[in-house]
C-alpha cells in the first residue's frame, strides 16, 4: 500500500512539474528560442574544426599555425567571463536582453566573411569575436533563464545546453554535404612544412562558402 502511494505521489510530482512548464507559454517560448540559439551557436563555433584543412589551404599556413584560431576563440570567451562574469556582473544581470542582440550580430558577420579571408590573423580576429559572442550568450542566457524560471530553472537550463552538441553535430553534416572529393594536386603547386601540405598560391576554397552560408543564414534567423 505504501509503495503504491509513493509511486502515485512521485507520478503526481512529475505530472505537476510538466504541467507547470507547459502552462507558462511565454517562458516556454523563450526557453525554446534559447535552445535554438544554442543549437545555432554550436553549428557556428564548431564548423571551424570541421573545415580546418580547407581553411589552412586558403590562408596558406599549416595546421599547427592554424590552431591559433582556437586560441583566439578561447581568449575571446575568457575576456567576457572575466569582465562580465566576475567584474561587471550587474551589467549582465540588468541588461541581458540588450546584450543578446549584440552577441548574435557579431559572430554572424564573422561567419559570413570567414570563407573569404586570406590571412591567418584576419581569421583569428573573426574567431576572437566568435569567442566573445559565446561568452556573452552564455552569461546573458544563463541570467535570463535563471531569473525567469527562478527555483525551477534547472530543467530549462539543461534543455538549452542540449542544443549546443546538436548544433555541433549538424555542423559536421553541413560541411560533409559540401565537401567535394579532394582533387589531385600537382606537386609543382605545393610544398611541405611541418608535414603539412601548403599551397604556394592562395587557393580559394569554394566549398567553404556554401557551408558557412548555411550557418550564417541559420544564425541570422534569430
N, C-alpha and C positions, 0 to 999 in steps of 0.2 A: 504493500500500500504506500509506504513511504517512498519507494523507488518510483512509483507511478506519479506521485505528487511532485517529486523532484524533477522528473522528466517533463511533466506538463509545465512546471514553473519555468524551467530552462527554455522550453519552447516558447512560452509566453514572453520571456525577456527578449528572445531573438526576434519574435514577431513584432513586439513593440518597438524594438530598435529599428527594424526595417521600415515599419510604418512611419516612424518619426522622420527618417531621412526622405521617404517618398512624399511626405506631406509638405516638406519645405521646398516648394517648387523653385523659388528664385535661388536659394542656396544650392540646390541640386544642379541647377543650370550653370551656376558659376563654377561648381566643382567639376562638372563635365567639360566645361570650357578650359579649365586649368589642366585637366587630363589631356585634352587635345593639344594644349600648349606645350606640355612636357613631351608629348609624342613628337611634335614637330621640332622641338629643341634637340631631342635625341637624334633625329634624322640630320639636323643641321650640324651638330657638333661631331658626330661620328662619321660623316661622309668623308672627311679629310683622311681618316685612317684607311678607308676603302679605296681611296684614289691617290695614295702616296706615290706609286710608281709613275702614273701619268703626270702628276704634279712635278716630280723630280725631273722628268724629261723636259717639261715645259719651262722650268726655271733654270735648267742647265746646272743641276747640282746632284750630289749623291744622296742616298737615303740617310746617311749619318748626319749630314748637314741639314737635311730637310726636317730632321727631328726637332729643330729649333722652333718649328711652328707649334709643336705640342707644348714646349716650354713656354712659348708666348701665350698660349691659351690658358695654361695653368697660372701664369703670372697675373693675367688679367682677372682671373677668378679670385686669386689671393688678395689683390688690391681691394676689390669690392668687399670681401669678407672682413678685412682688417678695418677699412674705413667706415663702412655702413653696418657691418655686423657687430663691431666692437666699439668704435669711437663715436659714431653718429647714429645710434640706434633709434633715436627719436624721429629722424627723417624717414627711416623705413617704416616705423610704426604708424606715423601720422599721414604719410603720403604714398602708401604702397600703390594706390590706384593710379597715381600720376607717374610713378616710376615705371610701371609695366609697359605703357606705350613706347617710351624711350627705349626700354630694354628689348622690345620686339623690333623696333625700327633699325637699330644699329647693325645687328647681325644679318638682317635681310639684305641690306646694301652690301655688306661684306661678302655674303654668299653669292649674290648676283654677279659681283665683279671678280670673284676668285678664278673662274676659268680663263680670264683674260690677263692675269698677272704674269709677267715675265721675269720678275725679280723676287728673290727669296725674301728680302726684307719687306717688300710690299705684302707678301703673303703672311709674314709674321705679324705685321700690323693688323691685317684683316682678322687673323686668329686671335690677336690680343683683344680686339673688340668683341669677338665671339665669347671669349672668356669673361669679359666684363659683363656682357649680356647674361651669361649663365649665372653669374653671381647675383646680379640684380633680380633676375626672375626667381631664383631660389629664395632669396630673402623676402622679396615682396609677396610671393605666393604663400610662403610659409606663414607670414604675418597675417595675410588676408584670410586664409583658410582657418587659422587658429582663432582669430578674432570673431570670425563669422559663426563657426560651429562650437566655439568655447570648449566645454568639457567633452564634447562628442567629436572632436576634431581628429582623433587617431585614425579612424577608418577612412575619412576623406583624404587625409594626407597620404596614407598608404596607397589609396586609389590613384592619386595624381602622379605619384612617383612610379607607379607601374607603367605609365606612359613612356618614360624615358627608354627602357630596354626595348619596348615595342618599336619605338621610332628608330633606335639603333639597328634593329633587325631589318626594318623596312629600308633603311638607307643602303644596306648591302644588296637587297633585292633590286632597288632602283639602279644602283651602279652596275650590277651584273646585266641588267636589261639593255644598257647602253654600251657595254663592254664589247668591243669588236675583237676578232681574232688578231693576236699580235702579229703584225706583218714582219717578214724577214727584212732585216736592215743590213745594208751593205756595210762591211767592216770599214770602208773608207769614210763612213759618216759617223763613226763613233770611236770613243776612246775609253780607256778603263781608268778608274780612280777608286781606290779602296774597294776593289772587287765589285764596283757598281758601274753599270753602263751609263755613259753620259753622252748625249747628242751634242756634236760640235756647234751646230747652229740651233737657234730657237725653233722648236718643233711644236706647232700649235696642236694641242690635243682636243680635237673637236668632240670626242666622246664625253669630255667633261661638261660641255655646255648643256647638253640635254639633261644629264643627271642633276647638275646644280640648279638648272632652271626649274625642274620639278620641285626641288626642295624649297627654292625661293618662292614659288607660287603657293605652296602649302603654307609657308610662313606668313606670306602676305595676306592670307585669308583671315588671320587672327586680328 
